[in-house]
């Protein structure tokens, strides 16, 4: 079979969906179903506008926090910690035993450490001059 390679920053969404579905099927066959479910925590002000949010998913017994943002107006009020607590509680309800998050912000790293996360990996110069820090936390189990 002759193969051709393309590099693009605008892949066809159908191709992206095919790759994602194929990888998910491979992983499910290899290690078992991920049971991946989206998890979001949103914080709004009195008029309903969004001022903070956490977005990620649970899969294979882990909570993965992909995005966590707090607008300047809501910082310094424990919002990030409270969002993490809410996400962790839901993850435990879903049967998760661990949580994973990464950052290149030293302030965010300090927040995560205060919440009990511990560093398990560092990728230097991501971005250049900073380090991307990977943190994990063991979650309390829920009696079944």
Secondary structure, 3 states (H helix, E strand, C coil): CCCCCCCCCCCCHHHHHHHHHHHHHHHHHHHCCCCCEEEEEEEECCCCCEEEEEEEEEECCEEEEEEEEECHHHCCCCHHHHHHHHHHHHHHHCCCCEEEEEECCHHHHHHHHHCCCEEEEEEECCCCCCEEEEEEEECCCCCC
